[in-house]
Amino acid sequence: MTISDAVPTKPQTAAPPQTVPAAKRILLSGPDVGELEEEYLLRAFRSGWIAPVGPDLDAFEKELADKVGVAYAVGLSSGTAALHLGLLGLGVKPGDRVITSTMTFAATANAITYCGAEPVFVDCVDDGNMDPIQLHRALKDSIVGGTKPAAVVPVDLLGRPADYDRILPIAAEFDVPVLVDAAESLGSRFRDRACGSLGQAAVVSFNGNKIMTTSGGGALLTNDERLAEYARYLSTQAREPVAHYEHREIGFNYRLSNLLAAVGRAQLARLDGLVERRREIRRRYRDSIVAVTDGITLFGDDNEHRDNAWLSAILVDHSRTGFNAGELGAWLAEHDIETRPLWNPMHLQPVFAGAQMYGGEVSEGIFASGLNLPSGSTMSDADIERVIATVEVFLDRRAR
């Protein structure tokens, strides 16, 4: 009898399925604040400048304008407020038409309606940003129809700049001003220019989930002194510069507070590091999930446009993977990992059901297949590995 005959062999079994480590909830994009923000905030608080304006707001506006490379920054209560005042400053009025991308958050279209204007939506290209061909078509149709649009509002989706090499000349051809919705792209660059410096004006957001935050807030950025001063005027209830309260226009309570501006100054000082951390997270997803999985691609990858990687998203091709983005998102949610679909296009929103739309197939496809993964700069290396491991477990189970 041989040794092999004497030693019983174990039956061959498949490797046990991987398990997901339990841990705290991982957020999609939480605020990244710490000691520096606390220091700036307490200093502003102790100075007595608790009222809406003050020296930190003045300093924040100057530092932000310098960072982006524009002459003026107006600190406001939200990016939506900045969009509203920017449109009013460009002369948008009731009955006007404003062309914007359908692939965006509702605030872009909402601000247009605040002016009494009508949004006209255009489809996107594969990176989710405004399709220049559809933009040209929409502008040409409007001019031929005798209703010249009052403005064009392109959106830098998830922090990736739109194609301004094509969009700006097209708008100039029809003599229509451009207000850039750069709410998501602070810290990105287009060619040699910072996002926020393109168009007649641009807006950025400091909402709690953005690349930098003041908890809530935004800014209008421009080289146009008249536009900046008009926004400041409207944002403080359109009060005339006289001793008593006098108003010749309808104004708004849209000014950013001095305390929140102090937080913004600390965040702005850290902006480059916040961007680099998000880019590192994207690289990790690219190398560990996308590069090894057939049917999953990285959406809006960084390239020569210098994307700030605000949110890292993937596209899931159901025909190749056998599952869809929603199924993967549900699995991650079960394990306390927050994800979110890409924006539901505005032309699919019930509130804008009657709006004019150019194209739509590309944005609808992106919405159906896209999933935002956790991207916040507060994520630890262990958090990143946990997201990757949880996706790997899902993929392993689906392959069985």
C-alpha positions in Angstrom: 0.0 0.0 0.0 1.3 3.4 -0.9 1.3 6.5 1.3 -1.3 8.0 -1.0 -3.5 5.0 -0.5 -3.2 5.3 3.3 -3.9 9.0 3.6 -7.6 9.9 3.0 -8.0 12.9 0.7 -10.5 15.7 1.4 -13.1 16.3 -1.3 -12.4 19.3 -3.5 -14.8 22.2 -2.6 -15.1 25.7 -3.8 -13.5 28.5 -1.8 -15.8 29.9 0.8 -17.4 33.2 -0.3 -15.7 36.3 0.9 -17.3 38.2 3.7 -17.6 42.0 4.2 -16.0 43.6 7.3 -18.5 45.4 9.6 -17.6 49.0 10.4 -19.1 52.5 10.6 -21.1 53.9 7.8 -19.1 55.3 4.9 -20.7 58.5 3.5 -20.7 59.5 -0.1 -19.0 62.9 0.4 -18.9 64.2 4.0 -17.5 67.5 5.0 -13.7 67.6 5.7 -13.2 70.1 8.6 -10.8 70.1 11.5 -8.7 72.3 13.7 -7.9 75.0 11.2 -11.6 75.6 10.5 -12.3 75.7 14.2 -9.5 78.2 14.7 -10.8 80.5 12.0 -14.4 80.2 13.2 -13.7 80.9 16.8 -11.5 83.9 15.9 -14.3 85.4 13.8 -16.8 84.6 16.6 -14.6 86.3 19.3 -14.1 89.3 17.1 -17.7 90.2 17.5 -18.5 90.1 13.8 -21.5 87.9 14.0 -23.6 89.9 11.7 -24.0 88.8 8.0 -21.0 90.8 6.8 -17.6 91.5 8.2 -13.8 91.3 7.6 -13.7 87.6 7.1 -16.3 87.8 4.3 -14.3 90.6 2.7 -11.1 88.5 3.0 -12.7 85.3 1.8 -14.0 87.0 -1.3 -10.6 88.4 -2.2 -8.8 85.1 -1.5 -11.4 83.1 -3.5 -11.2 85.5 -6.5 -7.4 85.3 -6.4 -7.5 81.5 -6.2 -9.7 81.2 -9.3 -8.1 84.1 -11.2 -11.0 86.5 -11.5 -11.4 90.1 -10.4 -14.5 89.7 -8.2 -16.1 87.1 -6.0 -19.4 87.7 -4.2 -20.1 85.4 -1.2 -23.7 84.2 -1.1 -25.9 81.9 0.9 -25.8 79.1 -1.6 -24.8 78.1 -5.1 -28.4 78.4 -6.1 -28.6 82.0 -4.9 -25.5 82.7 -7.0 -27.1 81.2 -10.1 -30.3 83.3 -9.5 -28.4 86.5 -9.1 -26.0 85.7 -12.0 -29.0 85.2 -14.3 -30.6 88.4 -13.1 -27.4 90.3 -13.6 -27.3 89.0 -17.2 -30.7 90.5 -17.8 -32.8 87.3 -17.7 -36.4 88.2 -17.2 -39.9 86.6 -17.2 -40.7 85.0 -20.6 -37.1 84.5 -21.6 -35.5 81.2 -22.6 -32.3 79.9 -21.0 -30.5 76.9 -22.4 -28.9 74.5 -20.0 -27.8 70.9 -19.7 -30.3 68.3 -18.8 -27.7 66.3 -16.9 -27.5 68.4 -13.7 -28.9 68.9 -10.2 -32.3 70.6 -10.0 -30.8 73.9 -8.7 -29.6 74.8 -12.1 -33.1 74.7 -13.7 -34.8 76.0 -10.6 -32.8 79.2 -10.7 -33.9 79.8 -14.2 -37.5 79.5 -13.2 -36.9 81.9 -10.3 -36.4 84.6 -12.9 -39.7 83.7 -14.6 -37.7 82.2 -17.5 -38.2 78.9 -19.3 -35.4 76.3 -19.2 -34.5 74.6 -22.5 -32.6 71.4 -22.0 -29.9 69.9 -24.2 -28.4 66.4 -24.0 -24.8 65.6 -22.9 -21.9 63.8 -24.5 -20.3 60.7 -23.0 -18.7 62.6 -20.1 -22.1 63.9 -18.9 -21.4 67.5 -20.0 -23.3 69.7 -22.5 -23.3 68.5 -26.1 -22.0 71.4 -28.2 -23.8 70.1 -31.3 -27.1 70.0 -29.5 -26.4 73.5 -28.0 -25.8 74.9 -31.5 -29.0 73.3 -32.7 -31.0 74.8 -29.8 -29.5 78.3 -30.3 -30.1 78.2 -34.1 -33.7 77.0 -33.7 -34.4 79.8 -31.2 -32.9 82.5 -33.3 -34.8 81.3 -36.4 -38.0 81.2 -34.3 -37.5 84.8 -33.2 -36.8 84.0 -29.5 -33.2 84.6 -28.9 -32.2 82.9 -25.6 -31.1 85.2 -22.7 -28.3 83.0 -21.5 -26.6 79.6 -21.8 -25.8 77.7 -18.5 -23.4 74.8 -19.0 -22.7 72.6 -16.0 -19.3 71.0 -14.9 -20.7 67.6 -14.0 -19.2 66.0 -10.9 -16.3 68.5 -11.2 -15.3 67.8 -14.7 -15.2 70.9 -17.0 -17.5 71.0 -20.0 -16.0 71.5 -23.4 -15.5 75.3 -23.3 -13.3 75.3 -26.5 -16.5 74.6 -28.3 -19.3 75.9 -26.1 -18.0 79.5 -25.7 -17.5 80.2 -29.4 -20.9 78.7 -30.2 -22.6 81.1 -27.6 -20.5 84.0 -29.0 -21.6 83.2 -32.5 -25.2 83.9 -31.4 -24.2 86.7 -29.0 -25.7 84.9 -26.0 -23.9 85.3 -22.6 -22.7 82.2 -20.7 -23.1 81.7 -17.0 -21.1 78.6 -15.9 -22.6 76.3 -13.3 -19.2 75.4 -11.7 -20.9 74.4 -8.4 -19.1 71.1 -8.5 -15.8 72.0 -10.1 -13.9 74.3 -7.8 -10.3 73.2 -7.9 -10.6 71.8 -11.5 -8.9 73.4 -14.5 -9.8 73.7 -18.1 -6.6 74.0 -20.1 -4.7 76.8 -18.3 -7.7 78.3 -16.6 -9.3 77.5 -13.2 -12.9 76.4 -13.3 -15.0 79.4 -12.1 -13.1 81.8 -14.4 -14.9 80.9 -17.7 -17.9 82.6 -19.2 -19.3 86.1 -18.4 -19.6 84.7 -14.8 -19.6 81.4 -13.0 -21.0 80.1 -9.7 -19.5 77.7 -7.1 -21.1 76.0 -4.2 -19.9 75.4 -0.6 -22.7 73.0 0.3 -21.7 70.4 2.9 -21.0 67.7 0.3 -18.8 69.8 -2.0 -15.1 69.8 -2.5 -14.9 72.5 0.2 -17.6 73.7 2.4 -18.9 76.6 4.5 -21.7 74.3 5.7 -24.0 76.2 3.3 -22.9 78.9 0.9 -21.8 79.8 -2.6 -20.3 82.5 -4.7 -20.6 84.4 -7.9 -17.3 84.8 -9.7 -16.7 87.3 -12.5 -14.4 89.9 -14.1 -17.4 92.1 -14.7 -17.5 94.8 -12.0 -21.1 95.8 -12.8 -22.3 92.2 -12.5 -20.5 91.7 -9.1 -21.8 95.0 -7.7 -25.4 94.2 -8.8 -25.3 90.8 -7.2 -24.1 92.4 -3.9 -26.9 95.0 -4.1 -29.6 92.4 -4.8 -28.3 90.0 -2.1 -28.8 92.5 0.7 -32.5 93.2 -0.1 -31.6 95.7 -2.8 -31.2 98.4 -0.2 -30.3 101.8 -1.7 -27.2 103.6 -0.2 -29.1 106.1 1.9 -29.5 106.5 5.7 -33.1 105.2 5.7 -34.3 101.9 4.2 -35.2 102.6 0.6 -35.7 100.0 -2.2 -36.2 100.5 -5.9 -36.0 96.8 -6.9 -37.0 93.5 -5.3 -34.0 92.2 -3.4 -33.1 89.0 -1.6 -31.5 87.9 1.6 -28.7 86.0 0.0 -25.5 87.2 1.6 -23.0 84.8 3.1 -22.4 85.3 6.8 -19.1 86.4 8.2 -18.8 83.3 10.4 -19.3 80.9 7.5 -16.8 82.9 5.4 -14.3 82.3 8.1 -14.8 78.6 7.7 -14.4 79.1 4.0 -11.1 80.8 4.4 -9.7 77.8 6.2 -11.2 75.4 3.6 -9.7 77.4 0.8 -6.3 77.3 2.3 -6.6 73.4 2.3 -8.3 73.1 -1.1 -5.4 71.7 -3.1 -5.0 68.9 -0.5 -8.7 68.1 -0.5 -8.6 67.8 -4.3 -5.5 65.6 -4.3 -7.1 63.2 -1.7 -10.2 62.8 -3.9 -8.0 62.1 -6.9 -6.2 59.4 -5.0 -9.5 57.8 -4.1 -10.4 57.8 -7.8 -7.1 56.2 -8.7 -7.7 53.5 -6.2 -11.1 52.7 -7.6 -9.7 52.7 -11.1 -6.9 50.3 -10.3 -8.8 47.9 -8.0 -12.3 47.8 -9.5 -12.5 49.2 -13.0 -9.2 47.8 -14.3 -10.1 44.2 -13.3 -13.9 44.1 -14.1 -15.3 43.6 -17.5 -18.3 45.8 -18.0 -17.5 48.5 -15.4 -16.0 51.8 -16.6 -14.9 54.9 -14.7 -17.2 57.8 -15.5 -15.7 61.2 -16.2 -12.1 60.1 -15.6 -9.5 62.9 -15.0 -7.4 63.9 -18.0 -5.9 67.1 -19.5 -8.9 69.0 -18.1 -7.6 68.4 -14.5 -10.9 67.1 -13.0 -11.1 67.7 -9.2 -12.6 64.2 -8.8 -15.4 65.7 -6.6 -17.4 62.4 -7.0 -16.0 59.2 -8.5 -18.7 57.3 -10.5 -18.8 54.1 -12.4 -20.9 53.0 -15.3 -22.2 49.4 -15.3 -22.9 47.7 -18.6 -25.7 45.2 -17.7 -25.2 43.3 -20.9 -21.6 42.4 -19.9 -21.8 42.2 -16.1 -25.2 40.5 -15.6 -26.2 43.1 -13.0 -27.1 46.7 -13.0 -25.9 49.8 -11.0 -28.9 49.7 -8.8 -28.2 46.2 -7.6 -24.6 47.0 -6.8 -25.8 50.2 -5.0 -28.3 48.2 -2.9 -25.6 45.7 -1.9 -23.3 48.5 -0.7 -26.2 50.1 1.2 -26.7 46.8 3.0 -23.2 47.1 4.3 -23.4 50.8 5.4 -21.7 52.3 2.3 -23.5 55.2 0.8 -23.8 55.5 -2.9 -26.1 57.5 -5.2 -27.2 57.3 -8.8 -26.0 59.9 -11.2 -28.3 62.9 -11.7 -31.8 62.1 -13.0 -31.9 64.3 -16.2 -34.1 67.4 -15.9 -36.2 66.5 -18.9 -37.3 63.3 -17.0 -38.4 65.3 -13.9 -42.1 65.7 -13.6 -41.8 69.4 -12.7 -40.1 70.1 -16.1 -42.2 67.6 -18.1 -43.3 70.4 -20.5 -39.9 71.9 -21.2 -38.3 71.8 -24.6 -35.6 69.1 -24.9 -32.8 68.5 -27.5 -31.7 64.9 -27.6 -31.9 62.8 -24.4 -30.6 59.3 -25.1 -27.1 59.9 -23.8 -28.1 61.4 -20.5 -30.8 58.8 -20.0 -28.3 56.0 -20.6 -25.8 57.5 -18.1 -28.6 57.9 -15.5 -29.6 54.2 -16.0 -26.0 52.8 -15.7 -24.2 55.2 -13.4 -23.4 54.9 -9.7 -21.5 57.4 -7.5 -19.1 55.7 -5.1 -17.9 57.2 -1.8 -15.5 60.0 -2.6 -15.0 62.2 0.4 -11.6 63.4 1.4 -12.1 62.3 5.0 -12.1 58.6 3.9 -9.3 56.7 5.5 -7.2 54.1 3.6 -9.2 51.5 5.5 -12.5 53.1 4.3 -11.3 52.9 0.7 -10.2 49.3 1.0 -13.6 48.4 2.6 -15.5 49.9 -0.3 -13.3 48.0 -2.7 -13.5 44.8 -0.7 -17.3 45.1 -0.5 -17.6 45.5 -4.3 -15.2 42.5 -4.8 -17.5 40.3 -2.6 -20.5 41.4 -4.7 -18.6 40.6 -7.9 -17.5 37.2 -6.5 -21.0 36.2 -5.5 -22.5 37.3 -8.8 -19.9 35.1 -10.6 -20.8 32.0 -8.7 
